[in-house]
Every structure is written in C-alpha cells, then in structure tokens.
Amino acid sequence: QVQLVESGGGLVQPGGSLRLSCAASGFFFRWYDMSWYRQAPGKERELVASISNVGDGETTNYADVVKGRFTISRDNAKNTVSLQMNSLKPEDTAVYYCCSRWTVKEYWGQGTQVTVSS
C-alpha cells in the first residue's frame, strides 16, 4: 500500500524556519521524482520544489518565490524527502503536500499545515 506521510508543519513567526519531512512507503522510492506543493486558502495548488529521481541525478527545481530560502533533499536509504524552509514569510502560509511521480503513477500525501504569523 502506497503511503506518503508528511510531518513537521506548525506555527512559526516571520523570519523563522521549519523542516518538513515526507516518509514514503509502498513503492520503489528511488525511481520517483519527488515534489512539494502547497495550497493557500482560496488559491490553487502550486509547485514549491522538486527533486528528480536517482537516475536523473537528483536535480532540484524551485519556484521563484522560494529560491534561496527553501531547500529540498531526499534520503533514498530512508525513503524520505525533506523541505528545509528558512526566512519564512506570512505568504508561505499554506497546506504543504508531498507528491511522488513516475511515468503515469502519481501519489499524494494528506498535507501538513504551515502557518507563518506573529
């Protein structure tokens, strides 16, 4: 059974940091491209960061609005993908989702809430 379980969300003050983690199981993790998306209230889901599979060199990609502040990484031994978020802003407030993708197969986690507020 495929599972993606996010953790690490919470309430943080502007300028603070959080580290999100996504634990994956039920599929061959290293084959899959992994991504973090987010969805703020009243807005569409948007891509935050992605990291390609091992065969494609684990190439990373970021949305312009998070470049230089967020870092995505993967641990293929532990089947986890993480998102280190620094210098957080109120506009980063959203539910963050982990996504895995390989050819036509796509899986999503349930999401974790991140709230940036003073």
N, C-alpha and C positions, 0 to 999 in steps of 0.2 A: 504494500500500500504506500503510495507516494505521500510524503508529508514535507511541508515547509513550515517551520515554526519560528516566527520572529520573536525577538526579545530585546530589551534594552531601552525601550521608549520611556517617556516620562515628562515631567515638568522641569524646565531649565530656564534660567534667566538669560536675557540677551547677552551675547558675548561668551556664553558658556559652551560646554562640549557634551556630547553624548556619543556612545558607541552602540550601534545596532548590530545584532547578530541574527543569522538565519541558519538554523540547523536543518539539513536536508536528509531524507532517507527514502528508500524505495526505488531509487533509480541510480544509474551509473553516473555519479556526480561529475567526474572529470570530463565527461563528454559534453556537458551542458554549458551554454552561456548563462551567466547569472546576472541579474539586474536588480536594482532597487528603483521602485516607483513611489510616487506619493500623490495623495489626493487631499486637497484642502476643501473645506465646506463650500459648496456652490461652484466648484471648479472641476475641470476634467482631470483624470489621472494623467500624470506626466512622468517621463523618464528622468531619473535623478543621476544614476550612474550605472555602468555596466562593465563586466569583465568577461572576456571571451574564454572559451574552453582551453584546456591544456594544449591540445593540438594546434590551436591558433595563437599560442603564445601568451595567453592571459592578458591580452591587450585591454586597456581600460579606456573608458569614454565617459565624459561628464557633461551634464547640462551647463550652459554658460553661467547660470545664476549660482552654481555651487563650486565652480572651478576655483582651485586654490584654498577652498575651505573644507571640502569633503574628500575622503579617500576610501575607495573600495578595494577590498582584498579578499582572497579566498585561501582556504586551507584544505587542500584536497585529501589530506590524510584524515582530517576530522569531518569532512563533508560540511563545511561551514563557509558562509560568506559574510563579511562584515562591512559596515559602513561607519567610518570614523567621521564625526561631524564636529567641526570646530567653528568658532566665531558665529555661533547661531544667531539668527535674526527672527523677529516675530513672523516674518513672511515664510519662514521654514516650517511653521506650524501646519501639521497635516498628519494623516494616517500614512505610514510608510509600509510598503508591501515588498516582499521578496518574490522574485519571479525566476523560474528556470525555463530554458528554451533549447530544444534540439530538434532540428528539422520541423516537423509539424506538431511535435509534442511540446506542450506548454503547461506549466504548473504555477499556482499562486499560493502564497500564504494568506493567513487571515488578517494580517496587518498589525502594526503597533503604533499607538498614538504618540506623537511628539508635539509638545506644546512649549512654545518659547514665549515667555511672558514675565514681566517684572511684578 
